[in-house]
């Protein structure tokens, strides 16, 4: 006769069928072994979690310290807005596209927006740099509606060569 997962108790412990298996308390040597097993499991779990936290913190730290980061939140802001936010600049220069330096931090974006040709040769660019610890915040502005508007902004680690 099938018992359908029900367990019949042993004689001396009562008669009948129960929905749950009869629990047996572990013997003393089994309890010690179970405790050691649980301790090993806890040590492994804590070790894995610690490694995960350390690697997560390291990867976040590395991500924040890139040598060159494009600052999209400054693009479209006027020079005055950035002065209000960042304070006085450390350096400020200006040039036309015709006289623009070829190997600088901004040459790729600058010449893709304003190629060196007859049409753009008189476009005036203002380049401004702010100090930010081990980094410099570099921005290029062009004139739109008689206001200098940022179209390139980058945070660059000092000492990076182009």
N, C-alpha and C positions, 0 to 999 in steps of 0.2 A: 504494500500500500504506500503510495507516495504521500509525503508530508507537506508538499508545496512550500518548502522553505521554512516551515515551522519546526521547532525543536521540542522533542519530548524530554522532560526532565528525568534524571536518574531516580531510581528508587531511593527512598529515604529523604528526598528533597521535595516531595509533593508530587502529585499526579496531575496529568493533563497536558494540554498543548498551549504554548505561549507564542505571542507574535514576535517577540524579540529573543535572540539567543541568550542563554544564561551566561552571565558574565562570571569570569573566574579571576580572582585577584592574582597578580603575578607572584611567583615565588620570590624569596629575597634575592637570589642571584640574578633573576630576570629583571627585577626592579633596578638594580645597580647597572646592569647592562643597558637598560632603556634610558637611564639617566645619562650615561656616558654617550650613548648614541645621540641624545637630544643636545648635549653640550657640543658635540662635534658639528651637528647641524647648525646650531646657533653661531659657532665660530665661523663656519663657511659662509653663512648668510651675512654676518657682519663684515667679513673680509670683502665679499663681493660688493656690498653696498658702499664700503669705504673706497674701494678702487673706482667704482662708478662715480662717486662724488668728486674724487680727486681728478679723474680724467675730464669730467664735465667742467670743473672749475678751470682746469688748464686750457681746455679748448676754447672756453669763453675768453680767457685772458689773452690767448694768442690771437683770437679773432679781433679783439679790440686794438691790438697793437700792430696792425698792418702798416707798412711803410708809406703807402699812398692810398688815400681814401677820397673819393669824389663826394663833395658835400652838396647834395641835390637840394637841401633845404635853403641854401643861399641863392640858388639860381633864380633870377627874376627879381631879386631885391635891389633896391637902389643903394648907391654908395652911402647916402645919409643913414639909411636903415641899418646898414652893417656897421657904420661908425657908432651908432647908438648902442648896438648889441655888443660889439667887440672892443670899443674904445679906439684910442689913437693908433694908427698903423706904425709899424717899425720901418717900413719902406714904401715909397710910392713913386712910380715912374710912368711915363707916357711915351708913345711912339705911334707912327702910322704903320699900316700893313706893309707898305713899301720898305720901311726900315726895321721891320720886326725881326728880332733875333730868331735864327733858324733852330738852334738846339737849346730849348728851354723846357721847363716843366709843362708848358701849355701848348707846345708847337702843333701837336696832333689835332687837338680840338680847335685851336685858333685858325689854322689853315684849312680845316675842313669847313668851317663856317665862312671864313673870308679867304678864299684862295688868292695867292699872289698873282694878280692880273691887273690890267689897266683899269677895270671898273672899281676895284677895291683898294687901289694903291693909296688913296687919301683917307681911308677909314681910320679914325683915331681910336686907339686902345689905351686904357689906363690900367696899369697893373699895380696891385696893392698887396702888401704882405703884413700879417700880424704875427706876433710871437705867441706860442702856446706851449710852454714847457720845452720838451724835446722835439716839438713839431712847429711848423710854420703853417699858417692858413694863408693860402695864395688865392687871389681872385683877379679876374679880368673883367673889365667893364667896357661897354660900348654905349654910344649916345643914342637914346631913343626919346623922342619928344622933349629934347633939351634936358634930359636926366641921364646920368650914368647908371646903367643897369647891368647887373652881374650876369654873365653868360657862361663863365667857367669858375668853379670854386673847388679847391682841393686842400686837404690836410696832409702835409708831407713831412716825414721825419727829416730832421736836420742831418746834413751830410750825404744825402742821396744824390748821386750824380746822374746826369742825363746824357 
